[in-house]
Each structure stands twice: as structure tokens, then as C-alpha cells.
Amino acid sequence: MSIKLFELLLQASIYTVTISVVSILIGFAIAILLSGMLLSGRRLFVRSAQIFISFFRGVPLLVQLLLIYNLLPAVGINVPSIVAAIIGLSLCTAAYQAENLRGGFASVPRGLLESAEMVGLTPRQLFRRIKVPIALRLTFPALVNEAILILKASSLVSVVGIVELTRMAQDLAGSTFLPLQIFASAGLIYLMINWLVALAGGMIENRLPGVPR
């Protein structure tokens, strides 16, 4: 396989990484909100979050992408394919991240929370300065694993017209009649990207403060 074909795969991988990173960050923000709703104790919030999580964990991502891609124009919202893809991935990963964070929030030492309340921290400060950092530390390995899963699952966005790494590999394999070489190269690129994510995740995790007891 020529260097030019490999360069085309690398260029397409930029879309894969960009879509994945944006989706993971948006999903994380939504996940914090969802986990807060789950732990709020308010029936309406808890039930709403449970329905959201059940839907996006129970319906295949491919179906979610196709549903969002076709639903938005049907209700008068016309967005580029890449936006629809990011929305789909963000909502899907938010459901999984929310469950991870919920476990992290539930594991925050009660004594630490009581001490923070005694020194005058408001509920909002308690959430932002105590609960979120500790929950993030406790769930960081699971969040890194979810990031890797989303990077691999981003190959599905090709169904809404995004020419990312997998779609580019399919197009090149069809036009060059070199499917083995093309898909092996695409697999190598995916492997390198996910290896870098795992490596960066491990380095960040080692720098995170420990959890107070």
C-alpha cells in the first residue's frame, strides 16, 4: 500500500479523534448533571435520569445515530451531519459516564462531607470542590475506558455521511481492491490512537490526588 493511501487514512482519523473528543467532553458534562439527578432524592429527577440512561444504554448506538439524524430535520432542526453525529455519541456516552460517576459520588467519604459542611461550605461549593474531584478520581479508570470505547464506536458515524477513518478505509478498499492492506492499516491507526489515550490516562491518573479517608 502506498504512502499516499496511508496519509488519507491518517487525515480521516483526525475526524475520528475530533468527533470522539468533543462527544466525550459534552457527554461528561451531561453525565455530571444526570448523576446529580440520580442522587438528588427527588422522584421526578431520579426517574427522568433513569429513563434517559435506560434508553441510551438499551438502544444500539447505530439506531440512536440514525434516529437523531432523521428526527432533527423532521422537527425543523437542520444541522450538519457532524453535529448530529456528535449529539448521538454525546448522549450515548453520557448515559454510561453517569452510571460511573454515580458510583463515584456515592463513594465519597461521609466524614469528609460532614467536615466540609461544618466549615461553612454551601451545597454548591460542596458539590464542586469536594464531590466532583473525588468522584472523578474514583472513576477515572472507568472514564478512560469509556473514552476508548467511544473512539472505537465512532466508526458508526459513517452511517450519517461522515468520512471518518472507517468510512475512508471502506472507500479506499473499494477503489483500490486492497482491502487487507487498507483495513490492516486502519486497525493499526485505531490501535495507536487508543494506546495513546490509555497512556495519557495512566499519566493523568498518577497525578490525581488520592481520596481522603
C-alpha positions as CSV (number, residue, x, y, z in Angstrom):
1,M,0.0,0.0,0.0
2,S,1.3,3.4,-0.9
3,I,2.2,6.2,1.5
4,K,-0.5,8.4,-0.1
5,L,-3.2,5.9,0.9
6,F,-1.9,5.8,4.4
7,E,-1.9,9.6,4.6
8,L,-5.5,9.6,3.6
9,L,-6.3,7.3,6.4
10,L,-4.4,9.5,8.9
11,Q,-6.3,12.6,7.7
12,A,-9.6,10.8,8.1
13,S,-8.5,9.7,11.6
14,I,-8.5,13.4,12.6
15,Y,-12.3,13.4,12.2
16,T,-12.5,10.3,14.3
17,V,-10.4,11.9,17.1
18,T,-12.2,15.3,16.9
19,I,-15.7,13.8,17.0
20,S,-14.8,11.5,19.8
21,V,-13.1,14.1,22.0
22,V,-15.9,16.6,21.6
23,S,-18.5,14.0,22.3
24,I,-16.7,12.7,25.4
25,L,-16.4,16.2,26.9
26,I,-20.1,17.1,26.2
27,G,-21.1,13.7,27.5
28,F,-19.1,14.2,30.7
29,A,-20.9,17.5,31.3
30,I,-24.3,15.8,30.8
31,A,-23.2,12.8,32.9
32,I,-22.4,15.1,35.9
33,L,-26.0,16.5,35.6
34,L,-27.5,13.1,35.3
35,S,-25.6,11.6,38.3
36,G,-26.6,14.6,40.3
37,M,-30.2,14.0,39.4
38,L,-29.9,10.3,40.4
39,L,-28.5,11.2,43.8
40,S,-30.9,14.2,44.4
41,G,-33.5,12.1,46.1
42,R,-36.3,13.9,44.2
43,R,-38.6,11.4,42.5
44,L,-39.0,13.4,39.3
45,F,-35.3,14.0,38.8
46,V,-34.3,10.4,39.6
47,R,-37.0,8.9,37.4
48,S,-36.1,11.2,34.5
49,A,-32.4,10.4,34.7
50,Q,-33.2,6.6,34.9
51,I,-35.3,6.8,31.8
52,F,-32.6,8.7,29.9
53,I,-29.9,6.2,31.0
54,S,-32.0,3.2,30.3
55,F,-32.9,4.4,26.8
56,F,-29.3,5.3,25.7
57,R,-27.8,2.2,27.3
58,G,-30.5,-0.1,25.9
59,V,-30.8,1.1,22.3
60,P,-27.9,0.3,20.0
61,L,-25.7,3.3,19.1
62,L,-26.3,2.7,15.4
63,V,-30.1,3.1,15.9
64,Q,-29.6,6.2,18.0
65,L,-27.5,7.8,15.3
66,L,-30.0,7.1,12.6
67,L,-32.9,8.2,14.8
68,I,-31.2,11.5,15.7
69,Y,-30.1,12.1,12.1
70,N,-33.7,11.7,10.8
71,L,-35.5,13.1,13.8
72,L,-33.9,16.6,13.8
73,P,-34.9,17.6,10.3
74,A,-38.4,16.1,11.0
75,V,-38.9,18.7,13.8
76,G,-37.5,21.5,11.8
77,I,-33.9,21.4,13.1
78,N,-31.4,21.2,10.2
79,V,-27.9,20.6,11.3
80,P,-24.8,19.3,9.6
81,S,-24.2,15.5,9.7
82,I,-21.2,16.0,12.0
83,V,-23.4,17.8,14.6
84,A,-25.9,15.0,14.5
85,A,-23.1,12.5,15.0
86,I,-21.7,14.4,18.0
87,I,-25.1,14.7,19.6
88,G,-25.7,10.9,19.2
89,L,-22.3,10.0,20.6
90,S,-22.5,12.6,23.4
91,L,-25.9,11.3,24.6
92,C,-24.8,7.7,24.5
93,T,-21.6,8.2,26.4
94,A,-23.3,10.4,28.9
95,A,-25.5,7.5,30.0
96,Y,-22.5,5.3,30.6
97,Q,-20.4,8.0,32.3
98,A,-23.4,9.0,34.5
99,E,-23.5,5.5,36.0
100,N,-19.7,5.5,36.6
101,L,-19.9,8.9,38.3
102,R,-23.0,7.9,40.4
103,G,-20.9,5.2,41.9
104,G,-18.1,7.7,42.5
105,F,-20.3,10.2,44.2
106,A,-21.8,7.5,46.4
107,S,-18.3,6.5,47.5
108,V,-17.3,10.0,48.7
109,P,-16.4,9.5,52.4
110,R,-19.3,10.8,54.6
111,G,-17.0,12.1,57.2
112,L,-15.3,14.4,54.7
113,L,-18.7,15.8,53.6
114,E,-19.7,16.5,57.2
115,S,-16.4,18.2,57.9
116,A,-16.8,20.4,54.8
117,E,-20.3,21.3,55.9
118,M,-19.0,22.3,59.4
119,V,-16.5,24.8,57.9
120,G,-19.4,26.5,56.1
121,L,-19.3,25.2,52.5
122,T,-22.5,25.7,50.7
123,P,-24.1,22.7,48.9
124,R,-22.9,24.1,45.6
125,Q,-19.4,24.5,46.8
126,L,-19.5,21.1,48.4
127,F,-20.5,19.6,45.1
128,R,-17.9,21.5,43.0
129,R,-14.9,21.4,45.4
130,I,-15.4,18.1,47.1
131,K,-17.8,15.7,45.4
132,V,-16.7,16.2,41.8
133,P,-12.9,15.9,42.3
134,I,-13.2,12.8,44.5
135,A,-15.8,11.1,42.2
136,L,-13.6,11.9,39.2
137,R,-10.6,10.3,41.0
138,L,-12.5,7.2,41.9
139,T,-14.0,6.7,38.5
140,F,-11.1,7.9,36.3
141,P,-10.1,4.4,35.0
142,A,-13.7,3.7,34.0
143,L,-13.9,7.0,32.3
144,V,-10.7,6.4,30.3
145,N,-12.1,3.0,29.3
146,E,-15.4,4.7,28.2
147,A,-13.3,7.2,26.1
148,I,-11.6,4.3,24.3
149,L,-15.0,2.6,23.7
150,I,-16.3,5.8,22.1
151,L,-13.3,6.2,19.9
152,K,-14.0,2.7,18.6
153,A,-17.7,3.3,18.4
154,S,-17.2,6.5,16.4
155,S,-16.8,4.2,13.3
156,L,-20.6,4.1,13.3
157,V,-21.0,7.7,12.4
158,S,-20.2,6.8,8.8
159,V,-23.9,5.9,8.5
160,V,-24.8,9.6,8.7
161,G,-22.3,10.5,6.0
162,I,-19.2,11.3,8.0
163,V,-16.0,10.3,6.2
164,E,-14.0,9.2,9.3
165,L,-11.4,6.5,9.5
166,T,-13.6,3.5,8.9
167,R,-15.6,5.1,6.1
168,M,-12.3,6.2,4.4
169,A,-11.0,2.7,4.7
170,Q,-14.1,1.3,3.1
171,D,-13.9,3.8,0.2
172,L,-10.2,3.1,-0.4
173,A,-10.7,-0.6,-0.2
174,G,-13.4,-0.5,-2.8
175,S,-11.4,1.8,-5.2
176,T,-8.0,0.2,-4.8
177,F,-9.0,-3.5,-4.4
178,L,-6.6,-3.8,-1.5
179,P,-9.0,-4.5,1.4
180,L,-6.5,-6.5,3.5
181,Q,-3.8,-3.8,3.5
182,I,-6.3,-0.9,3.9
183,F,-8.2,-2.4,6.8
184,A,-5.0,-3.6,8.5
185,S,-3.6,0.0,8.3
186,A,-6.9,1.4,9.7
187,G,-6.8,-1.1,12.5
188,L,-3.2,-0.1,13.3
189,I,-4.2,3.6,13.4
190,Y,-7.1,2.8,15.8
191,L,-4.7,0.8,17.9
192,M,-2.2,3.6,18.1
193,I,-4.9,6.2,19.0
194,N,-6.3,4.1,21.8
195,W,-2.8,3.2,23.1
196,L,-2.1,6.9,23.3
197,V,-5.4,7.6,25.1
198,A,-4.6,4.8,27.6
199,L,-1.1,6.1,28.1
200,A,-2.3,9.6,28.7
201,G,-5.0,8.4,31.0
202,G,-2.5,6.5,33.1
203,M,-0.2,9.5,33.4
204,I,-3.1,11.8,34.4
205,E,-4.4,9.2,36.9
206,N,-1.0,9.1,38.6
207,R,-1.1,12.9,39.1
208,L,-4.5,13.0,40.6
209,P,-4.7,13.5,44.3
210,G,-5.6,10.5,46.4
211,V,-9.0,10.1,48.0
212,P,-9.2,11.2,51.7
213,R,-10.3,8.6,54.2
